């Protein structure tokens, strides 16, 4: 799983938000776009390498090696 760069699509995040928060489709898509923007920003800044839905349906982030090194030292 360490090589995942992105496996939760915009549509899958919108669907998750729709069901988890009882959003209508337009609201879910608007919120999903914001989530996706934030995920891409975190990846561009080097905080994460990707994201995916785990077996329980939770959105998980894959921290970068640099972040993991800081966590291990701190």
Buried (B, 14 or more C-beta within 10 A) or exposed (E): EEEEEBEBEBEBBBBBBBEEEEBEEEBBBEBBEEBBEEBEEBBEEEBBBBBBBEEEEEBBBBBBEEBEEEEEEE
